[in-house]
Amino acid sequence: MKSKLTLRDFSLLLSLLAIGGFFAIAAPQFLSARNLSMLTVELAITATLALGMLLVILPGHIDLSVGSGVGLMGGIATVLIIHHGWPAWAAMTGSGLVALVLWMAMGALIIRQRIPAFIITLGGLLIFKGAFWLVIGSHTIPVVAGGSSNLYSLLTTFFLSPAASAVLATLVFAGLVILNLRARRRRATLGFAVDDAEVAFLKLFVTAQGLLLFVLTVNQFRGIPLPVVILGVVALMIQIITRHTPFGRHLYAIGGNEEAAFVSGVPVQRTVIGAFTLLGGIVAITGLMQTAYAGATTTTVGDSMELDAIAACVIGGTSLRGGRGTVLGVIFGALIMASLLNGMTLLAVAPEMKFIVRGVVLTLAVWMDVKLARR
């Protein structure tokens, strides 16, 4: 059997090219090596959180508290380091454990008490925001003391060397080729649809060119930023979970039809709670990266990040009704959002206009998703 490229396969790439082309003309510094390197850091932070959001959207839920959670988790780690003298690794670990417990509790409330996720996570948004301000005393606290660096600050200031960046990109591409060939052979054996050989080659060729261009660009500045490596690890983890484990298949099944999934023996409660728990861990990772990128924890860290995460998922083709979504789509959606925000910042667009543009993009993405789903 054969499969063909669809409009959905091209729409994200064409949108990204259009956005990049516009900002390249309107703000030539958009394509500078330094700005593109910083853009990848911003992308990594947004995409990491969006991948966590994917886990709870797949079974048909949503989380409005992740933005406040990002600020709270970064604030906890910063306070433990600066005010209590904890080693950076211990403070970061402690922050992650707190996030796992909090999100597991929210998942349990949602699924066991049958309370809509919208309501519970809206309450979480307010609670976490208030707790965040209490933890930091509504002050700005730097992530390092006396100008020295630590493991925390290195999260967004460490770059792989150009040679290490090239080796990493080569290994990533080799891994993608091996995984693609194995998946193609397995699907063909089972009688499932596979891409034409020409289409499969074209996808790998474009991927190789993209990786090469990415490495050449970032190596003109300082190399691959550490947040991009973190994003790669998280993306690989989510890809394996959603596509190659029973847990991932259960997420799609619950989102498709929860009652049918329950009747079929899917452990609905355990699966949804597990999805929220994993999201908590990813919120902690994002909180640490976002706070390190800002250089300090302050009351505005994490503001509106839940909207960017949801928008990245929807733009990338994830259905808010659940049952549909991919890791690659979410990353492309996050890249579109990050490119928009970065370009508007270079053009000195007013903050209110940034909100309007993001809202318009999200609305258009939902509209296109509905239209394509009907077709």
C-alpha positions in Angstrom: 0.0 0.0 0.0 1.1 3.6 -0.6 0.6 6.8 1.2 0.8 10.3 -0.3 1.8 13.7 1.0 -1.3 15.7 2.1 -2.1 19.3 2.5 -1.4 18.9 6.3 2.2 17.7 5.5 2.9 20.9 3.6 0.9 23.6 5.5 3.2 23.9 8.5 6.3 24.1 6.4 4.8 26.7 4.0 3.6 28.8 6.9 7.0 28.7 8.5 8.7 29.7 5.3 6.2 32.6 4.8 6.9 33.8 8.4 10.6 33.5 8.0 10.6 35.2 4.7 8.5 38.2 6.0 10.8 38.8 9.0 13.9 38.3 6.9 12.8 41.3 4.8 11.3 43.4 7.5 14.1 42.7 10.0 17.3 41.5 8.3 18.9 40.7 11.7 16.3 38.0 12.0 18.6 35.7 9.9 21.8 36.5 11.8 23.6 33.6 13.4 23.2 35.1 16.9 19.5 35.7 16.6 18.8 32.3 15.1 20.8 30.7 17.9 18.7 32.6 20.5 15.6 31.6 18.6 16.5 27.9 19.0 16.7 28.5 22.8 13.3 30.1 22.8 11.9 27.3 20.6 13.4 24.7 22.9 11.6 26.2 26.0 8.3 26.6 24.3 8.4 23.2 22.5 9.4 21.3 25.6 6.3 22.6 27.5 4.1 22.0 24.5 5.3 18.4 24.3 4.2 18.0 27.9 0.8 19.6 27.0 0.5 17.0 24.2 0.4 14.2 26.7 -2.8 15.5 28.4 -4.5 16.8 25.2 -4.3 13.4 23.6 -6.7 11.8 26.1 -9.0 14.8 25.7 -7.9 17.0 28.7 -6.1 20.4 29.0 -4.0 22.2 31.5 -4.2 25.9 32.1 -1.8 25.9 35.1 1.5 25.1 33.3 2.5 28.8 32.9 2.1 29.5 36.6 3.8 26.1 37.3 6.8 27.1 35.2 7.3 30.2 37.4 6.8 28.3 40.6 9.2 25.5 39.8 11.9 27.9 38.7 11.3 30.0 41.8 11.6 27.1 44.2 14.9 26.0 42.7 16.3 29.6 42.7 15.3 30.3 46.4 16.8 27.0 47.5 20.1 27.8 45.8 20.4 31.5 46.7 18.6 31.8 50.0 19.2 28.3 51.5 22.6 27.4 50.0 21.5 24.2 48.3 23.7 22.7 45.6 22.1 23.5 42.2 21.5 19.8 41.3 19.7 19.2 44.6 17.5 22.3 44.2 16.6 21.3 40.7 15.8 17.8 41.7 13.7 19.0 44.6 11.7 21.3 42.3 11.1 18.4 39.9 9.8 16.2 42.7 7.4 18.9 43.9 6.1 19.2 40.3 5.5 15.5 40.0 3.5 15.4 43.2 1.4 18.4 42.4 0.5 17.3 38.9 -0.2 13.8 40.0 -2.6 15.2 42.6 -4.3 17.3 39.9 -4.6 14.3 37.6 -6.2 12.3 40.4 -8.7 15.0 41.2 -9.7 15.3 37.5 -10.2 11.7 36.8 -11.3 10.2 40.1 -13.7 13.0 41.1 -14.8 13.6 37.5 -14.1 17.3 37.7 -13.4 19.0 34.3 -9.7 19.5 33.8 -10.5 23.1 32.7 -11.8 23.9 36.2 -9.1 22.1 38.2 -6.2 23.5 36.2 -7.7 27.0 36.2 -7.7 26.8 40.0 -4.1 25.5 39.8 -3.2 28.5 37.7 -4.3 30.8 40.5 -2.9 28.7 43.3 0.5 28.2 41.7 0.8 31.9 40.8 0.0 33.0 44.4 2.4 30.3 45.8 5.1 31.5 43.3 4.9 35.1 44.5 5.0 33.9 48.2 8.0 31.7 47.5 10.0 34.6 46.0 8.5 37.3 48.2 7.4 39.1 45.1 11.0 40.1 44.5 13.5 39.5 41.7 16.1 36.9 42.6 19.1 36.1 40.3 19.8 32.5 39.6 23.5 32.9 40.5 25.2 34.8 43.3 28.2 37.1 42.9 28.2 36.6 39.1 29.5 33.1 39.3 27.8 30.3 37.3 26.3 27.0 38.4 24.6 24.0 36.9 21.3 26.0 36.9 22.6 29.0 35.0 24.4 26.7 32.5 21.0 25.3 31.3 20.8 28.2 28.8 24.3 29.5 28.6 26.2 26.3 27.7 26.8 25.6 24.0 28.3 22.5 22.4 31.5 23.1 20.5 31.2 23.3 16.7 32.9 19.9 16.4 30.6 18.3 19.0 27.6 20.0 17.3 28.5 18.4 13.9 29.0 15.0 15.5 25.7 15.2 17.3 23.8 16.2 14.2 25.4 13.3 12.3 24.4 10.9 14.9 20.9 12.2 15.0 20.4 11.9 11.3 21.9 8.3 11.3 19.4 7.4 14.1 16.5 8.9 12.1 17.5 6.9 9.0 17.7 3.6 11.0 14.4 4.3 12.7 12.7 5.2 9.5 13.9 2.1 7.7 12.8 -0.2 10.6 9.4 1.5 10.8 8.9 1.2 7.0 9.9 -2.4 7.0 7.6 -3.2 9.9 4.6 -1.4 8.5 5.1 -3.1 5.1 5.2 -6.5 6.8 2.0 -5.8 8.6 0.3 -4.6 5.4 0.0 -0.9 6.5 0.4 2.1 4.3 4.0 3.3 3.6 5.3 6.3 1.8 6.5 5.9 -1.8 10.2 5.3 -2.0 10.6 8.7 -3.6 8.6 10.5 -0.9 10.5 8.7 1.9 13.9 9.7 0.3 12.7 13.3 -0.1 11.7 13.5 3.5 15.1 12.2 4.6 16.9 14.5 2.1 15.1 17.6 3.4 15.8 16.5 7.0 19.5 16.2 6.2 19.6 19.6 4.6 17.7 21.1 7.5 20.2 19.6 10.0 23.2 20.7 8.0 21.8 24.3 7.7 21.0 24.3 11.4 24.5 23.2 12.4 26.3 25.6 10.0 24.2 28.5 11.3 24.6 27.9 15.1 28.3 27.1 14.6 28.8 30.6 13.3 27.8 31.8 16.8 28.8 29.3 19.6 27.4 25.9 18.6 24.3 24.0 19.6 22.7 25.5 22.7 22.1 23.0 25.6 18.3 23.7 25.6 18.1 22.2 22.1 19.7 19.0 23.4 17.3 18.9 26.2 14.4 19.4 23.8 15.8 16.6 21.7 15.8 14.2 24.7 12.3 15.2 25.7 11.0 14.8 22.2 12.6 11.4 21.8 11.1 10.3 25.1 7.6 11.5 24.2 7.9 9.9 20.7 8.8 6.6 22.2 6.0 6.9 24.9 3.3 7.9 22.4 4.2 5.6 19.5 5.9 2.6 20.9 4.3 1.8 24.3 0.9 0.5 25.5 0.6 3.7 27.6 0.8 5.9 24.5 -1.7 3.8 22.6 -4.0 4.1 25.6 -3.7 7.9 25.4 -4.9 7.9 21.8 -7.7 5.4 22.6 -9.0 7.5 25.5 -9.0 10.6 23.4 -10.8 8.8 20.5 -13.6 7.4 22.7 -13.1 7.1 26.5 -16.1 4.8 27.1 -15.0 2.4 24.3 -11.5 2.5 25.7 -12.7 1.6 29.2 -14.9 -1.2 27.9 -11.9 -2.5 26.0 -9.9 -2.8 29.2 -7.9 0.4 29.0 -6.9 1.6 32.5 -8.3 5.1 32.0 -7.7 6.4 35.4 -4.1 5.2 35.7 -3.3 6.4 32.2 -4.7 10.0 32.6 -3.0 10.4 36.0 0.3 9.2 34.5 -0.1 11.7 31.7 -0.5 14.6 34.2 2.4 13.3 36.3 4.7 13.3 33.2 3.5 16.8 32.4 4.5 17.9 35.9 8.0 16.7 35.3 8.2 18.5 32.0 6.8 21.7 33.6 9.7 21.6 36.1 12.2 21.2 33.3 10.7 24.1 31.4 10.6 26.2 34.6 14.3 25.7 35.1 15.1 26.6 31.5 12.9 29.6 31.4 14.2 31.0 34.7 17.8 30.4 33.7 17.2 32.1 30.3 15.7 35.1 32.1 18.7 35.1 34.4 16.4 35.6 37.5 13.1 34.5 38.9 10.6 37.3 39.0 6.8 37.6 39.2 6.4 37.6 35.4 8.2 34.3 34.6 5.9 31.9 33.0 3.1 34.4 32.2 0.9 33.2 29.3 3.2 30.2 28.5 0.2 27.9 28.8 -1.3 29.7 25.8 1.8 29.3 23.8 2.0 25.6 24.6 -1.7 25.0 23.6 -1.2 27.1 20.5 1.8 25.1 19.5 -0.1 21.9 19.9 -3.1 23.1 17.9 -1.0 24.7 15.1 0.9 21.4 14.9 -2.3 19.5 14.2 -3.2 18.2 17.7 -7.0 17.9 18.2 -8.3 19.6 21.3 -11.0 16.9 21.4 -8.2 14.3 21.9 -7.0 11.3 19.9 -4.8 13.0 17.4 -1.4 14.7 17.6 2.3 14.1 16.8 5.6 15.1 18.3 6.9 16.6 15.0 3.7 18.6 14.5 4.0 20.1 18.0 7.7 21.1 17.4 6.7 22.7 14.1 3.9 24.5 15.8 6.2 25.7 18.6 8.7 26.9 15.9 6.0 29.0 14.2 5.0 30.6 17.6 8.7 31.2 18.6 9.4 32.7 15.2 6.5 35.0 15.4 7.4 36.3 18.9 11.1 36.6 18.0 10.4 38.5 14.8 7.9 40.9 16.5 10.4 41.6 19.2 13.0 42.5 16.6 10.4 44.9 15.0 9.7 46.4 18.4 6.0 45.5 18.1 3.9 46.7 21.0 3.1 44.0 23.7 -0.7 44.4 23.1 -0.2 43.7 19.3 1.8 40.6 20.2 -1.2 39.2 22.1 -3.5 40.0 19.2 -1.3 38.3 16.6 -0.9 35.2 18.8 -4.7 35.1 19.3 -5.3 35.4 15.6 -2.8 32.7 14.7 -4.4 30.3 17.3 -7.9 31.0 16.0 -6.8 30.4 12.4 -5.1 27.2 13.5 -8.3 25.9 15.1 -10.4 26.9 12.1 -8.0 25.1 9.7 -8.0 22.0 12.0 -11.8 21.9 11.9 -12.0 22.3 8.1 -9.3 19.7 7.5 -11.0 17.2 9.9 -14.3 17.6 8.0 -12.6 16.8 4.7 
